[in-house]
Amino acid sequence: MFCIFLLPGNNEKRKVFRKAVVFIIDTSGSMQGKPLENVKNAMSAALSDLVQGDYFNIITFNDELRSFSSCLEKVNEKAIENAVEWMNLNFVAQGGTDIMHPLSEAMALLSNSHDALPQIYLVTDGSVDGERNICHTVRTQLMSRGSKSPRVSTFGLGSFCNHYFLRMLASIGKGRYDAAFDTGSIEGRMIQWFQRASSTIVTDISIDAMKHVQEFEVDSEYIPDISAKYPLCVSGRYHGKLPETLMAKGLLADMSEISFELKVQHIKDIPLDKVRYSVLILFLLLFN
C-alpha cells in the first residue's frame, strides 16, 4: 500500500486557475427549513469568494430544474447581487430528487468555459435511483471532453444521503467530496469544501511509476488537482520495488508543465493490528 501526501507550501507565486463554476443545489422537500437555509448562507459565501475573471451559474433541482441564467455569467458585483436575490426567491424546498438532469445541464453550460477551469459543485441530501447508470453516464461525458472535462465535486447532507455514490461521482470527476451529518455544521463545512476545491494550482497530475514497478494503482479514478490551501492525500497499491524518488508532473494555470520529485520513505515494523499492510509508503511533496 502507498500514500501520497502533496503538501502545498509557500504558494504565493503559484497562480490559482480561473474558474467556470456551476453550482447544483438540491431543493427537494427533504431540504426544507434549516438545511436549505444553511446551504444558501454557504452559497452566498462561495459566490463572494469568486473573483474577476471567473464565471458562474446556479441550478436548483427537485422534480423540476431552474437556472439562474441561460449561460455562464461573468463575475462582477452586480451579477453576484442578482444571484443572491435569485437564491432568496428560488431556494424553496419541494418535490423529489432528479440528479442526472441538472448534471447534464451543467455539462452543457460548461461546454464553453471561456478558457477557465470548468467545475461543478453538487449539493444534495438525497438517495437516488440508478446511481451506477449516473456514474457511467458522467464518466462517458467527461471522457469525451478530454483534458477540458469539468471537475465534479460533491457534498452530502445528513445520514440518509447516498454518500458512497457522491464519493464515486467526485472520484470520477477529479473533484472533492465532503459531507455534513448535522445541520449546525453544514455552512462551515460547505465553505471549507468549496475553498478546497476552488483554489486549484496544479491539474492533470500523473506519476511516472510503471517503469519501476509491475503494478501501480490509485484507489480513486484519477488523482485530484492540487489546492493552494489544503494538502492532497492519495492512496493506492503497488507491486514491486520502488526507487528512492519518483517523478510527477502536472499543468499550471498558465498551461505550462511542472515536474516535481516525490521522495519515497518506507515505514517498517507497523503492527498488523494497526494496519492491514506491513509496509506503508509515503511520498512527500513541498511546493516552494
C-alpha positions in Angstrom: 0.0 0.0 0.0 1.2 3.6 -0.6 0.0 7.0 0.5 0.9 10.2 -1.4 0.9 13.5 0.6 1.0 16.6 -1.7 1.7 19.4 0.7 1.2 23.0 -0.6 3.9 25.1 0.9 4.8 28.7 0.1 2.4 29.2 -2.8 2.2 33.0 -3.1 3.9 32.6 -6.5 1.5 29.9 -7.6 -1.3 31.3 -9.7 -4.8 29.9 -9.0 -6.7 28.7 -12.0 -9.6 30.9 -13.2 -12.9 29.1 -12.7 -16.1 28.5 -14.6 -18.4 27.2 -11.9 -21.9 25.7 -11.9 -23.5 25.1 -8.5 -26.1 22.4 -8.5 -28.3 22.7 -5.4 -30.9 20.1 -4.2 -34.2 21.9 -3.3 -36.3 18.8 -2.8 -38.8 18.6 0.0 -36.4 17.0 2.5 -34.2 20.1 2.3 -36.9 22.2 3.9 -36.0 24.5 6.8 -32.6 24.9 8.3 -30.7 22.6 5.9 -31.6 24.7 2.9 -31.1 28.0 4.8 -27.6 26.9 5.8 -26.8 25.9 2.2 -28.0 29.3 1.0 -25.7 31.0 3.5 -22.8 28.9 2.4 -23.6 29.6 -1.2 -23.6 33.4 -0.6 -20.1 33.0 0.9 -18.9 30.9 -2.0 -20.2 33.4 -4.5 -18.3 36.2 -2.6 -15.1 34.1 -3.0 -15.3 34.2 -6.8 -13.0 36.8 -8.4 -12.9 38.9 -11.5 -12.2 36.6 -14.4 -14.3 33.7 -13.1 -17.7 32.7 -14.5 -20.6 31.1 -12.7 -24.2 29.8 -12.8 -26.6 28.2 -10.3 -29.0 25.4 -10.9 -31.6 24.2 -8.4 -33.3 20.9 -8.9 -36.2 18.7 -7.4 -38.8 17.3 -9.8 -38.0 20.4 -11.9 -34.9 22.3 -12.8 -34.3 26.1 -12.5 -31.3 28.1 -13.6 -30.1 31.5 -12.5 -29.1 32.2 -16.1 -29.2 30.6 -19.5 -25.4 30.9 -19.8 -22.3 31.3 -17.7 -22.3 34.8 -16.1 -19.1 36.8 -15.7 -18.3 37.5 -12.1 -18.9 41.1 -11.1 -20.6 42.9 -8.2 -24.0 43.2 -9.9 -24.1 39.6 -11.1 -23.3 38.3 -7.6 -26.0 40.6 -6.1 -28.6 39.3 -8.7 -27.6 35.7 -7.9 -28.2 36.3 -4.1 -31.6 37.8 -4.9 -32.4 34.8 -7.2 -31.5 32.4 -4.4 -33.8 34.1 -2.0 -36.7 33.6 -4.4 -35.9 30.1 -5.7 -34.4 28.2 -2.8 -37.8 26.7 -2.0 -37.9 23.1 -0.8 -40.5 20.9 -2.6 -40.7 17.8 -4.7 -38.4 14.9 -5.3 -34.7 14.4 -6.4 -33.6 14.0 -10.0 -29.8 14.4 -10.2 -28.9 13.4 -13.8 -30.9 16.2 -15.4 -29.1 19.0 -13.7 -25.7 17.3 -14.2 -26.3 17.1 -17.9 -27.4 20.8 -17.9 -24.3 21.8 -16.1 -22.1 19.9 -18.6 -23.8 21.7 -21.4 -23.3 25.1 -19.8 -19.6 24.3 -19.3 -19.1 23.2 -23.0 -17.7 26.8 -23.4 -15.8 27.6 -20.2 -14.1 30.7 -21.5 -10.6 29.0 -21.1 -11.3 28.8 -17.3 -11.1 25.5 -15.3 -14.7 24.1 -15.5 -16.1 23.0 -12.2 -19.4 21.5 -11.0 -20.4 21.7 -7.3 -23.3 19.3 -6.4 -25.1 19.6 -3.0 -27.8 17.1 -2.1 -29.3 15.2 0.8 -31.0 12.6 -1.4 -30.7 9.0 -2.1 -31.3 8.5 -5.8 -32.1 5.5 -8.0 -29.8 4.4 -10.8 -26.6 5.6 -9.2 -24.5 3.2 -11.3 -26.1 4.5 -14.5 -25.5 8.1 -13.4 -21.8 7.4 -12.7 -21.4 5.6 -16.1 -23.1 8.5 -18.0 -21.0 11.1 -16.2 -17.8 9.1 -16.8 -18.6 8.9 -20.5 -19.4 12.6 -20.8 -16.2 13.6 -19.0 -14.0 11.3 -21.1 -15.4 12.8 -24.3 -14.2 16.2 -23.1 -10.6 15.0 -22.5 -8.4 17.4 -20.5 -11.1 20.1 -20.6 -13.6 18.0 -18.7 -15.3 19.6 -15.7 -14.2 18.7 -12.2 -17.2 17.4 -10.3 -17.2 18.0 -6.5 -20.0 16.7 -4.3 -21.3 17.5 -0.8 -23.7 15.2 1.1 -26.1 16.3 3.8 -27.4 14.1 6.6 -27.3 10.3 7.2 -29.9 9.4 4.6 -27.9 10.7 1.7 -26.1 8.2 -0.5 -22.6 9.2 0.5 -20.9 6.3 -1.4 -22.5 7.5 -4.6 -21.3 11.0 -4.0 -17.7 9.8 -3.3 -17.7 7.8 -6.5 -19.0 10.8 -8.5 -16.3 13.0 -7.1 -13.7 10.4 -7.8 -14.8 10.1 -11.4 -14.8 13.9 -11.8 -11.4 14.6 -10.2 -13.3 16.6 -7.6 -13.6 16.8 -3.8 -16.2 15.1 -1.6 -17.3 16.2 1.8 -20.4 15.9 4.0 -22.2 17.4 7.0 -24.1 14.9 9.1 -25.7 17.5 11.4 -27.5 20.8 10.5 -25.2 23.0 12.5 -22.1 22.0 10.6 -23.5 22.5 7.1 -22.4 26.1 6.5 -18.9 25.8 7.8 -18.1 22.5 6.1 -19.6 23.7 2.8 -17.5 26.8 2.8 -14.3 24.8 3.5 -15.2 22.3 0.8 -15.6 25.0 -1.8 -12.4 26.7 -0.8 -10.5 23.4 -1.0 -11.9 22.5 -4.4 -11.7 26.0 -6.0 -8.2 27.1 -5.2 -6.6 24.9 -7.8 -2.9 25.5 -8.6 -1.9 22.2 -10.4 -4.1 20.0 -12.6 -3.8 16.8 -14.6 -1.3 15.2 -12.3 0.4 12.0 -13.3 3.1 9.9 -11.6 5.8 8.0 -13.6 5.9 4.8 -11.6 5.1 2.0 -14.1 8.7 1.6 -15.3 9.8 0.9 -11.8 7.0 -1.5 -10.5 4.8 -4.1 -12.1 1.6 -2.6 -10.8 0.7 0.9 -9.5 -2.9 1.5 -8.9 -4.5 4.6 -7.3 -7.7 4.0 -5.2 -9.6 6.9 -6.9 -10.4 7.0 -10.6 -8.0 9.9 -11.0 -5.5 11.9 -9.0 -7.4 15.1 -7.9 -6.0 18.6 -8.6 -3.7 20.2 -6.1 -5.2 23.1 -4.0 -3.2 26.1 -2.8 -4.8 25.9 0.7 -5.1 22.2 1.6 -2.9 19.1 1.4 -3.9 16.3 -1.0 -3.7 12.7 0.1 -3.9 9.9 -2.5 -3.7 6.2 -1.6 -3.4 3.0 -3.6 -1.5 -0.2 -4.1 1.7 -1.3 -5.9 3.7 -4.5 -6.5 7.4 -4.4 -7.0 10.3 -2.3 -5.7 10.2 1.5 -5.8 13.3 3.7 -6.2 14.2 6.4 -3.7 12.5 9.0 -5.8 9.7 9.2 -8.4 8.8 12.0 -10.8 5.3 13.5 -11.1 4.1 16.2 -13.4 1.1 18.4 -13.9 -0.2 21.7 -15.5 0.0 25.1 -14.0 -2.6 27.9 -14.5 -0.6 29.4 -17.4 -0.8 25.9 -19.0 2.9 25.3 -18.6 4.1 21.9 -17.4 5.6 21.5 -13.9 7.6 18.5 -12.8 8.4 17.6 -9.2 10.2 15.0 -7.3 8.5 12.6 -4.9 10.7 11.2 -2.1 9.9 7.7 -1.1 10.0 6.8 2.6 9.5 3.2 3.8 7.8 2.8 7.1 8.5 -0.6 8.6 7.5 -2.7 11.6 3.9 -1.4 11.7 1.9 -3.8 13.9 -0.6 -5.7 11.7 -3.4 -5.0 14.2 -2.9 -1.3 13.4 -3.0 -1.5 9.6 -3.9 -4.1 7.1 -0.4 -4.0 5.4 3.1 -4.4 6.7 4.6 -1.6 4.7 3.3 1.9 4.1 5.0 4.2 1.6 4.9 8.0 1.9 5.6 10.4 -0.9 6.2 13.9 0.3 6.0 17.0 -1.9 6.5 20.5 -0.7 6.0 23.4 -3.2 8.5 26.2 -2.6 
